[in-house]
Amino acid sequence: MDTSTLRHQDINHVWHPFTPMQEYATEETPIIVSGDGFELIDSDGQRYLDGISALWCNVHGFRVPAIDDAIRDQLDRVGHSTLLGLSNEPAIRLAKELVDRTPEGLNRVFYSDSGATSVEAALKIAYQYHAQKPGGPERRDLFISVAGAYHGDTIGSVSLGAMNLFHATYRDLLFNKLTVPSPVAFRLPVGHSRESYLEHCFAELERTIVENHARVAAFVIEPLVQGAAGILVHPPGYLKRVRELTADYDIPLIADEVAVGFGRTGTMFACEQENVTPDLMCLAKGLTGGYLPVAATLATDAIFEAFLDVPWAGKTFYHGHTFTGNPLGCAAALASLDLFDTNDVLGNIRSNATRLSTRLTGFAARCSSVGEIRHKGIMAGIELVKDAESLEPFTADRRIGHKVTLAARCRGVIVRPLGDTIVLMPAPAMPGELVERLCDNVFDAIENVLSEER
Ligand SMILES: *Cc1c(COP(=O)(O)O)cnc(C)c1O
Protein backbone atom coordinates (compact mmCIF):
# COMPACT_ATOMS: atom_id res chain seq x y z
CA MET A 1 0.00 0.00 0.00
CA ASP A 2 1.36 3.46 -0.81
CA THR A 3 2.10 5.95 1.93
CA SER A 4 -0.78 8.29 1.25
CA THR A 5 -3.36 5.47 1.38
CA LEU A 6 -1.81 4.14 4.57
CA ARG A 7 -1.76 7.59 6.12
CA HIS A 8 -5.35 8.22 5.16
CA GLN A 9 -6.51 4.95 6.71
CA ASP A 10 -4.30 5.49 9.77
CA ILE A 11 -5.86 8.89 10.46
CA ASN A 12 -9.36 7.58 9.83
CA HIS A 13 -9.20 4.35 11.79
CA VAL A 14 -6.30 4.00 14.21
CA TRP A 15 -6.69 5.59 17.64
CA HIS A 16 -3.14 6.02 18.89
CA PRO A 17 -2.27 5.72 22.59
CA PHE A 18 -1.22 8.79 24.56
CA THR A 19 -1.72 10.83 21.41
CA PRO A 20 -3.70 14.05 20.93
CA MET A 21 -5.53 12.78 17.86
CA GLN A 22 -6.69 16.16 16.55
CA GLU A 23 -3.12 17.33 16.15
CA TYR A 24 -1.97 13.89 14.98
CA ALA A 25 -4.28 14.10 11.96
CA THR A 26 -2.40 17.18 10.77
CA GLU A 27 1.07 15.67 11.04
CA GLU A 28 2.82 13.38 8.62
CA THR A 29 3.85 10.68 11.03
CA PRO A 30 6.21 8.03 9.68
CA ILE A 31 4.62 4.67 9.02
CA ILE A 32 7.11 1.99 9.91
CA VAL A 33 7.39 -0.95 7.56
CA SER A 34 10.61 -2.61 8.69
CA GLY A 35 13.54 -2.49 11.05
CA ASP A 36 17.24 -3.04 10.60
CA GLY A 37 19.72 -3.10 13.48
CA PHE A 38 18.83 -0.09 15.60
CA GLU A 39 17.01 1.73 12.81
CA LEU A 40 13.40 1.78 11.72
CA ILE A 41 12.46 2.25 8.09
CA ASP A 42 9.25 3.95 6.97
CA SER A 43 7.00 3.45 3.97
CA ASP A 44 8.98 6.05 2.02
CA GLY A 45 12.25 4.24 2.68
CA GLN A 46 13.41 6.86 5.21
CA ARG A 47 15.60 5.43 8.01
CA TYR A 48 15.42 6.53 11.65
CA LEU A 49 17.72 5.71 14.51
CA ASP A 50 15.49 4.59 17.38
CA GLY A 51 16.42 6.69 20.41
CA ILE A 52 13.67 5.35 22.67
CA SER A 53 14.01 1.58 22.25
CA ALA A 54 10.49 1.31 20.76
CA LEU A 55 9.16 2.99 23.88
CA TRP A 56 11.66 1.53 26.33
CA CYS A 57 11.36 -2.15 25.42
CA ASN A 58 13.76 -2.94 22.59
CA VAL A 59 17.01 -4.50 23.81
CA HIS A 60 19.15 -5.96 21.00
CA GLY A 61 17.80 -4.04 18.03
CA PHE A 62 15.38 -5.08 15.30
CA ARG A 63 15.42 -8.29 13.27
CA VAL A 64 17.93 -9.88 15.59
CA PRO A 65 18.76 -13.23 13.95
CA ALA A 66 18.89 -15.22 17.22
CA ILE A 67 15.49 -13.94 18.38
CA ASP A 68 13.90 -14.21 14.94
CA ASP A 69 15.10 -17.80 14.68
CA ALA A 70 13.87 -18.68 18.17
CA ILE A 71 10.40 -17.38 17.30
CA ARG A 72 10.36 -19.17 13.93
CA ASP A 73 11.51 -22.38 15.57
CA GLN A 74 8.74 -22.13 18.14
CA LEU A 75 6.27 -21.29 15.38
CA ASP A 76 7.08 -24.64 13.81
CA ARG A 77 5.96 -26.28 17.06
CA VAL A 78 2.98 -24.27 18.32
CA GLY A 79 2.08 -20.58 18.27
CA HIS A 80 -0.08 -20.52 21.35
CA SER A 81 -1.45 -22.85 23.97
CA THR A 82 -2.95 -21.92 27.34
CA LEU A 83 -1.35 -22.07 30.81
CA LEU A 84 -4.78 -22.62 32.38
CA GLY A 85 -4.68 -26.31 33.15
CA LEU A 86 -1.81 -26.97 30.70
CA SER A 87 1.82 -26.01 30.53
CA ASN A 88 4.31 -25.35 27.77
CA GLU A 89 8.04 -25.75 27.42
CA PRO A 90 9.16 -22.16 26.71
CA ALA A 91 7.09 -20.84 29.65
CA ILE A 92 8.69 -23.40 31.97
CA ARG A 93 12.22 -22.72 30.78
CA LEU A 94 11.73 -18.97 30.99
CA ALA A 95 10.35 -19.17 34.54
CA LYS A 96 13.49 -21.03 35.61
CA GLU A 97 15.74 -18.46 33.88
CA LEU A 98 13.93 -15.57 35.54
CA VAL A 99 14.16 -17.17 38.96
CA ASP A 100 17.89 -17.73 38.43
CA ARG A 101 18.53 -14.17 37.28
CA THR A 102 16.36 -12.11 39.63
CA PRO A 103 17.24 -11.41 43.30
CA GLU A 104 17.47 -14.47 45.56
CA GLY A 105 14.12 -15.59 46.96
CA LEU A 106 11.85 -14.81 44.04
CA ASN A 107 10.97 -18.38 43.07
CA ARG A 108 7.52 -18.18 41.52
CA VAL A 109 6.58 -16.68 38.16
CA PHE A 110 3.08 -15.55 37.25
CA TYR A 111 2.80 -14.60 33.58
CA SER A 112 0.72 -11.92 31.95
CA ASP A 113 1.14 -9.73 28.91
CA SER A 114 2.02 -6.13 29.76
CA GLY A 115 3.55 -4.00 32.45
CA ALA A 116 0.14 -2.90 33.67
CA THR A 117 -1.14 -6.46 33.94
CA SER A 118 2.00 -7.55 35.79
CA VAL A 119 1.33 -4.78 38.33
CA GLU A 120 -2.37 -5.59 38.47
CA ALA A 121 -1.52 -9.22 39.27
CA ALA A 122 0.92 -8.11 41.97
CA LEU A 123 -1.75 -5.91 43.60
CA LYS A 124 -4.30 -8.68 43.73
CA ILE A 125 -1.73 -11.22 44.93
CA ALA A 126 -0.63 -8.89 47.75
CA TYR A 127 -4.21 -8.15 48.76
CA GLN A 128 -5.23 -11.81 48.77
CA TYR A 129 -2.03 -12.85 50.53
CA HIS A 130 -3.05 -10.97 53.69
CA ALA A 131 -6.46 -12.64 53.70
CA GLN A 132 -4.87 -16.10 53.54
CA LYS A 133 -1.47 -15.82 55.17
CA PRO A 134 -0.37 -18.03 58.04
CA GLY A 135 -1.09 -16.50 61.44
CA GLY A 136 -4.56 -15.43 60.51
CA PRO A 137 -6.37 -13.35 57.96
CA GLU A 138 -5.90 -9.62 57.91
CA ARG A 139 -7.91 -7.13 55.95
CA ARG A 140 -5.44 -4.76 54.34
CA ASP A 141 -6.96 -2.43 51.81
CA LEU A 142 -4.40 0.30 51.26
CA PHE A 143 -1.38 0.53 49.00
CA ILE A 144 1.46 3.01 49.30
CA SER A 145 3.09 4.46 46.21
CA VAL A 146 5.52 7.27 45.50
CA ALA A 147 4.46 10.68 44.19
CA GLY A 148 4.82 10.82 40.43
CA ALA A 149 4.55 7.03 40.20
CA TYR A 150 3.54 5.40 36.95
CA HIS A 151 2.60 1.74 36.98
CA GLY A 152 0.49 1.33 33.84
CA ASP A 153 -2.96 2.19 32.57
CA THR A 154 -5.39 -0.41 33.88
CA ILE A 155 -7.58 0.89 36.69
CA GLY A 156 -5.66 -0.87 39.46
CA SER A 157 -2.30 0.35 38.21
CA VAL A 158 -3.74 3.83 37.60
CA SER A 159 -4.99 3.82 41.20
CA LEU A 160 -1.38 3.42 42.31
CA GLY A 161 -0.20 6.04 39.86
CA ALA A 162 0.39 9.56 40.98
CA MET A 163 0.82 11.62 37.83
CA ASN A 164 -1.88 14.26 37.51
CA LEU A 165 -1.72 14.58 33.74
CA PHE A 166 -2.37 10.89 33.16
CA HIS A 167 -4.45 10.01 36.19
CA ALA A 168 -6.63 12.90 37.41
CA THR A 169 -9.33 12.28 34.78
CA TYR A 170 -10.14 8.90 36.30
CA ARG A 171 -10.07 9.97 39.94
CA ASP A 172 -13.64 8.87 40.69
CA LEU A 173 -12.93 5.34 39.48
CA LEU A 174 -9.83 4.72 41.55
CA PHE A 175 -9.28 3.03 44.90
CA ASN A 176 -7.69 4.88 47.78
CA LYS A 177 -3.97 4.83 48.28
CA LEU A 178 -1.35 6.61 50.30
CA THR A 179 1.37 8.59 48.59
CA VAL A 180 4.80 9.33 49.97
CA PRO A 181 6.79 12.19 48.45
CA SER A 182 9.27 11.30 45.74
CA PRO A 183 12.77 11.73 47.17
CA VAL A 184 13.73 13.95 44.24
CA ALA A 185 12.20 17.26 43.28
CA PHE A 186 13.21 19.37 40.30
CA ARG A 187 11.51 22.38 41.87
CA LEU A 188 11.99 22.16 45.62
CA PRO A 189 9.02 23.08 47.81
CA VAL A 190 9.52 26.56 49.27
CA GLY A 191 11.63 26.67 52.40
CA HIS A 192 13.56 23.50 51.55
CA SER A 193 17.17 22.89 50.64
CA ARG A 194 18.09 19.63 48.86
CA GLU A 195 19.20 18.15 52.17
CA SER A 196 16.22 19.25 54.20
CA TYR A 197 13.86 18.04 51.47
CA LEU A 198 15.46 14.62 51.45
CA GLU A 199 15.20 14.43 55.23
CA HIS A 200 11.56 15.41 54.95
CA CYS A 201 10.99 12.60 52.40
CA PHE A 202 12.60 9.98 54.62
CA ALA A 203 10.57 11.23 57.60
CA GLU A 204 7.32 11.11 55.61
CA LEU A 205 8.15 7.63 54.38
CA GLU A 206 8.65 6.44 57.93
CA ARG A 207 5.62 8.26 59.31
CA THR A 208 3.33 6.90 56.59
CA ILE A 209 4.46 3.35 57.22
CA VAL A 210 4.42 3.55 61.00
CA GLU A 211 0.96 5.10 61.16
CA ASN A 212 -0.72 2.91 58.57
CA HIS A 213 1.10 -0.41 58.45
CA ALA A 214 -1.77 -2.49 59.81
CA ARG A 215 -3.87 -1.49 56.80
CA VAL A 216 -1.20 -1.54 54.12
CA ALA A 217 -1.37 -4.43 51.63
CA ALA A 218 1.87 -3.48 49.86
CA PHE A 219 4.33 -0.71 49.08
CA VAL A 220 4.84 -0.26 45.34
CA ILE A 221 7.95 1.35 43.91
CA GLU A 222 9.79 1.90 40.65
CA PRO A 223 13.27 1.04 41.96
CA LEU A 224 16.02 3.68 41.48
CA VAL A 225 14.40 5.56 38.60
CA GLN A 226 10.84 6.83 38.18
CA GLY A 227 10.54 6.62 34.42
CA ALA A 228 7.34 8.26 33.22
CA ALA A 229 7.57 10.98 35.87
CA GLY A 230 10.48 12.31 33.81
CA ILE A 231 13.43 9.98 34.56
CA LEU A 232 13.62 10.92 38.25
CA VAL A 233 16.72 9.30 39.72
CA HIS A 234 16.37 8.42 43.39
CA PRO A 235 19.25 9.13 45.77
CA PRO A 236 21.31 6.09 46.80
CA GLY A 237 19.90 4.37 49.85
CA TYR A 238 16.26 5.28 49.29
CA LEU A 239 15.22 1.87 47.97
CA LYS A 240 17.18 0.16 50.73
CA ARG A 241 15.41 2.30 53.33
CA VAL A 242 12.02 1.44 51.83
CA ARG A 243 12.93 -2.24 52.01
CA GLU A 244 14.05 -1.98 55.64
CA LEU A 245 10.95 -0.16 56.79
CA THR A 246 8.54 -2.38 54.87
CA ALA A 247 10.28 -5.47 56.26
CA ASP A 248 10.19 -4.08 59.81
CA TYR A 249 6.47 -3.41 59.54
CA ASP A 250 5.60 -6.59 57.66
CA ILE A 251 4.53 -4.86 54.45
CA PRO A 252 5.18 -6.66 51.15
CA LEU A 253 7.32 -4.67 48.72
CA ILE A 254 6.34 -4.69 45.05
CA ALA A 255 9.24 -3.67 42.81
CA ASP A 256 7.93 -2.47 39.46
CA GLU A 257 10.98 -3.17 37.28
CA VAL A 258 8.94 -2.89 34.10
CA ALA A 259 11.02 0.07 32.87
CA VAL A 260 14.26 -0.36 34.80
CA GLY A 261 14.65 -4.13 34.40
CA PHE A 262 16.94 -5.80 31.85
CA GLY A 263 19.92 -3.56 32.24
CA ARG A 264 18.51 -0.05 31.94
CA THR A 265 20.06 1.26 35.16
CA GLY A 266 23.40 -0.51 34.67
CA THR A 267 22.65 -3.82 36.36
CA MET A 268 20.32 -6.54 35.13
CA PHE A 269 17.73 -5.44 37.71
CA ALA A 270 17.71 -2.15 39.58
CA CYS A 271 17.06 -3.85 42.95
CA GLU A 272 20.52 -5.46 42.76
CA GLN A 273 22.20 -2.09 43.26
CA GLU A 274 20.87 -1.82 46.78
CA ASN A 275 20.88 -5.54 47.56
CA VAL A 276 17.13 -5.56 47.81
CA THR A 277 14.87 -8.56 47.38
CA PRO A 278 11.28 -7.44 46.96
CA ASP A 279 8.37 -9.75 47.80
CA LEU A 280 6.92 -9.26 44.34
CA MET A 281 8.67 -8.08 41.20
CA CYS A 282 7.04 -6.93 37.96
CA LEU A 283 8.79 -7.41 34.62
CA ALA A 284 7.61 -6.57 31.13
CA LYS A 285 8.98 -4.13 28.52
CA GLY A 286 12.47 -5.59 27.90
CA LEU A 287 11.59 -9.16 28.84
CA THR A 288 11.23 -10.45 25.27
CA GLY A 289 13.93 -8.13 23.95
CA GLY A 290 11.02 -5.85 23.07
CA TYR A 291 9.59 -8.32 20.56
CA LEU A 292 6.35 -9.67 21.97
CA PRO A 293 3.95 -8.91 24.82
CA VAL A 294 5.03 -11.13 27.71
CA ALA A 295 5.15 -9.93 31.31
CA ALA A 296 5.88 -11.65 34.59
CA THR A 297 5.11 -11.08 38.25
CA LEU A 298 7.64 -12.88 40.42
CA ALA A 299 6.82 -13.84 44.00
CA THR A 300 8.61 -15.27 46.99
CA ASP A 301 7.71 -18.72 48.30
CA ALA A 302 6.20 -17.10 51.41
CA ILE A 303 3.67 -15.22 49.28
CA PHE A 304 3.02 -18.20 46.99
CA GLU A 305 2.44 -20.64 49.83
CA ALA A 306 -0.45 -18.60 51.22
CA PHE A 307 -2.35 -19.66 48.09
CA LEU A 308 -1.90 -23.39 48.75
CA ASP A 309 -4.71 -25.51 50.14
CA VAL A 310 -7.32 -27.97 48.92
CA PRO A 311 -9.13 -26.58 45.85
CA TRP A 312 -12.41 -26.04 47.70
CA ALA A 313 -10.75 -23.83 50.34
CA GLY A 314 -11.04 -20.94 47.88
CA LYS A 315 -7.42 -19.83 48.16
CA THR A 316 -6.64 -20.13 44.46
CA PHE A 317 -5.47 -17.03 42.62
CA TYR A 318 -8.46 -16.60 40.31
CA HIS A 319 -6.77 -14.34 37.82
CA GLY A 320 -5.25 -14.75 34.38
CA HIS A 321 -5.26 -13.74 30.76
CA THR A 322 -5.90 -15.72 27.61
CA PHE A 323 -2.40 -15.27 26.22
CA THR A 324 -0.61 -15.88 29.53
CA GLY A 325 2.76 -17.59 29.01
CA ASN A 326 2.54 -17.38 25.22
CA PRO A 327 5.14 -19.81 23.84
CA LEU A 328 6.33 -17.52 21.02
CA GLY A 329 6.91 -14.68 23.45
CA CYS A 330 8.63 -16.93 25.97
CA ALA A 331 10.89 -18.31 23.23
CA ALA A 332 11.81 -14.73 22.28
CA ALA A 333 12.54 -13.94 25.94
CA LEU A 334 14.81 -16.98 26.29
CA ALA A 335 16.75 -15.95 23.19
CA SER A 336 17.01 -12.39 24.49
CA LEU A 337 18.39 -13.51 27.86
CA ASP A 338 20.91 -15.69 26.07
CA LEU A 339 22.10 -12.67 24.09
CA PHE A 340 22.67 -10.73 27.31
CA ASP A 341 25.34 -13.32 28.12
CA THR A 342 26.88 -13.97 24.70
CA ASN A 343 27.11 -10.28 23.75
CA ASP A 344 28.02 -8.90 27.20
CA VAL A 345 25.14 -6.46 26.97
CA LEU A 346 25.71 -5.25 30.55
CA GLY A 347 29.27 -4.30 29.59
CA ASN A 348 27.93 -2.34 26.64
CA ILE A 349 25.45 -0.58 28.92
CA ARG A 350 28.24 0.46 31.26
CA SER A 351 30.31 2.00 28.49
CA ASN A 352 27.27 3.75 27.00
CA ALA A 353 26.30 5.06 30.42
CA THR A 354 29.69 6.77 30.67
CA ARG A 355 29.40 8.04 27.12
CA LEU A 356 25.94 9.48 27.79
CA SER A 357 27.10 11.10 30.98
CA THR A 358 29.96 12.89 29.22
CA ARG A 359 27.81 14.02 26.32
CA LEU A 360 24.93 15.21 28.52
CA THR A 361 27.22 17.17 30.82
CA GLY A 362 28.81 18.85 27.82
CA PHE A 363 25.44 19.76 26.37
CA ALA A 364 24.08 21.12 29.66
CA ALA A 365 27.14 23.37 29.92
CA ARG A 366 26.50 24.99 26.54
CA CYS A 367 22.68 25.07 26.34
CA SER A 368 21.09 27.76 28.50
CA SER A 369 17.63 26.17 28.45
CA VAL A 370 18.64 22.96 30.18
CA GLY A 371 16.96 23.06 33.58
CA GLU A 372 18.30 19.71 34.65
CA ILE A 373 19.93 16.58 33.29
CA ARG A 374 18.74 13.37 34.91
CA HIS A 375 20.63 10.25 34.10
CA LYS A 376 21.10 6.70 35.31
CA GLY A 377 22.61 3.92 33.23
CA ILE A 378 21.11 4.28 29.76
CA MET A 379 18.03 6.23 30.84
CA ALA A 380 18.31 9.98 30.48
CA GLY A 381 16.05 12.99 30.65
CA ILE A 382 16.89 16.54 29.57
CA GLU A 383 14.43 18.95 31.17
CA LEU A 384 14.08 22.08 29.08
CA VAL A 385 12.93 25.28 30.72
CA LYS A 386 12.32 28.85 29.65
CA ASP A 387 14.68 30.18 32.27
CA ALA A 388 17.37 28.01 33.80
CA GLU A 389 17.84 30.44 36.72
CA SER A 390 14.24 30.57 37.95
CA LEU A 391 13.37 27.16 36.39
CA GLU A 392 10.33 28.82 34.86
CA PRO A 393 8.84 26.27 32.44
CA PHE A 394 7.70 26.86 28.90
CA THR A 395 3.92 27.06 28.73
CA ALA A 396 2.27 23.84 27.54
CA ASP A 397 0.97 25.43 24.33
CA ARG A 398 4.54 25.99 23.16
CA ARG A 399 4.80 22.18 22.71
CA ILE A 400 8.58 22.38 23.11
CA GLY A 401 9.10 18.68 23.78
CA HIS A 402 6.92 17.74 20.86
CA LYS A 403 8.71 20.16 18.55
CA VAL A 404 12.03 18.60 19.51
CA THR A 405 10.59 15.22 18.52
CA LEU A 406 9.66 16.58 15.10
CA ALA A 407 13.02 18.28 14.65
CA ALA A 408 14.84 15.09 15.64
CA ARG A 409 12.76 13.15 13.15
CA CYS A 410 13.94 15.50 10.36
CA ARG A 411 17.45 14.52 11.44
CA GLY A 412 16.65 10.82 11.16
CA VAL A 413 16.20 10.11 14.87
CA ILE A 414 13.15 8.97 16.84
CA VAL A 415 12.65 10.37 20.33
CA ARG A 416 9.55 10.93 22.44
CA PRO A 417 9.43 13.46 25.26
CA LEU A 418 7.68 13.48 28.60
CA GLY A 419 6.33 17.03 28.54
CA ASP A 420 9.39 19.21 28.03
CA THR A 421 11.74 16.49 29.23
CA ILE A 422 13.52 15.00 26.23
CA VAL A 423 14.08 11.33 26.93
CA LEU A 424 17.06 9.40 25.61
CA MET A 425 16.57 5.68 26.00
CA PRO A 426 18.99 3.88 23.69
CA ALA A 427 18.62 0.12 23.46
CA PRO A 428 20.90 -1.77 25.87
CA ALA A 429 22.83 -3.35 23.00
CA MET A 430 23.16 -0.18 20.89
CA PRO A 431 26.78 0.32 19.73
CA GLY A 432 28.59 3.36 21.14
CA GLU A 433 28.89 5.17 17.81
CA LEU A 434 25.11 5.09 17.38
CA VAL A 435 24.65 6.51 20.88
CA GLU A 436 26.98 9.32 19.78
CA ARG A 437 24.86 9.87 16.68
CA LEU A 438 21.74 9.91 18.82
CA CYS A 439 23.22 12.57 21.10
CA ASP A 440 24.52 14.72 18.22
CA ASN A 441 21.17 14.78 16.48
CA VAL A 442 19.00 15.26 19.53
CA PHE A 443 21.18 18.07 20.86
CA ASP A 444 21.10 19.69 17.44
CA ALA A 445 17.31 19.32 17.30
CA ILE A 446 16.94 20.91 20.74
CA GLU A 447 19.15 23.86 19.82
CA ASN A 448 17.30 24.33 16.58
CA VAL A 449 13.87 24.37 18.25
CA LEU A 450 15.05 26.73 20.99
CA SER A 451 16.59 29.17 18.53
CA GLU A 452 13.35 29.33 16.56
CA GLU A 453 11.31 29.79 19.72
CA ARG A 454 13.22 32.77 21.02
C1 LIG B 1 5.63 1.24 30.98
C2 LIG B 1 5.48 0.97 32.42
C3 LIG B 1 4.40 0.20 32.91
C4 LIG B 1 3.29 -0.27 32.02
O1 LIG B 1 3.72 -1.20 31.08
P1 LIG B 1 2.76 -1.53 29.83
O2 LIG B 1 3.42 -2.69 29.18
O3 LIG B 1 2.75 -0.30 28.98
O4 LIG B 1 1.42 -1.84 30.38
C5 LIG B 1 4.36 -0.09 34.25
N1 LIG B 1 5.31 0.35 35.08
C6 LIG B 1 6.34 1.10 34.67
C7 LIG B 1 7.37 1.53 35.65
C8 LIG B 1 6.46 1.44 33.32
O5 LIG B 1 7.46 2.23 32.91
The ligand as an ORCA input file, in Angstrom:
! r2SCAN-3c Opt
* xyz 0 1
  C       5.633      1.241     30.979
  C       5.480      0.966     32.423
  C       4.397      0.198     32.906
  C       3.288     -0.269     32.018
  O       3.715     -1.200     31.080
  P       2.764     -1.534     29.830
  O       3.421     -2.692     29.175
  O       2.746     -0.304     28.983
  O       1.418     -1.843     30.383
  C       4.358     -0.087     34.245
  N       5.305      0.352     35.078
  C       6.344      1.096     34.668
  C       7.373      1.528     35.647
  C       6.463      1.442     33.321
  O       7.462      2.229     32.907
*
